[in-house]
Amino acid sequence: MNTAVEKLKEILHNSDNIVFFGGAGVSTESGIPDFRSADGLYNEEYAYPPETILSHSFFKNHTEEFYRFYRSKMLYPDAKPNDAHKALAELEKRKKIKAVITQNVDGLHTDAGSVNVLELHGSALRNICMSCNACYKLDKIINTDGIPLCLCGGVIKPDVVLYEEGLDSTVMEKAVKAICDADVLIVGGTSLNVYPAAGLITHYRGNKLVLINKSETPYDRHADLIIRENIGSALGEAVRALS
Ligand code: ZN
């Protein structure tokens, strides 16, 4: 075990008030790419950048084209939790982690067994009729073509936060409170450049900030521990080493 992971193990060992905040990098090891970093790849196939397609106004005005992109680039129904998801679920089981806050919409933390998961950007596993609020599972989106319609005839929309849309205020309040109350904050798989990640962690008042990310972040100088390796192997190794 290298020194950084050894330090992480000590931090995990000594606290039972940990909060984890994660971004797209947590799920890349499950085979779900970060569409932001893959931007260029879509140029030939789509006339708009992903940020435009995944916006509220685009959904409203070009619903069918939204779903063409969404089905082929945003949905990974066969993805399985990786070592990072599993380690975090194990830490919650051991009553060390109080909350997992995620920007991902893939549901993999819950799949891995985490219970207190705050999904800032919603979940692709929930889909809601815009007319009658009926709720549909992911297979309703996967097993239909074109615009998925409710039994009532209304358009079904994924329960994910699109660009131009606000975050769910209840989830956001819970996330702020969890971060405010945490002794240890572990941030992983996010460059902390994108709202709301950057804003949220300013609420942290504890004294052990751990950053696990392959590239630099604007918060590196505030961190007590920086780990530059795969989040799955770092967290997995540290949790396995806890007796
Ligand atoms: Zn309906």
Residues whose N, C-alpha, C, O or C-beta is under 5 A from the ligand:
A	BS01	ZN	C129 S131 C132 N133 A134 C150 C152 G154
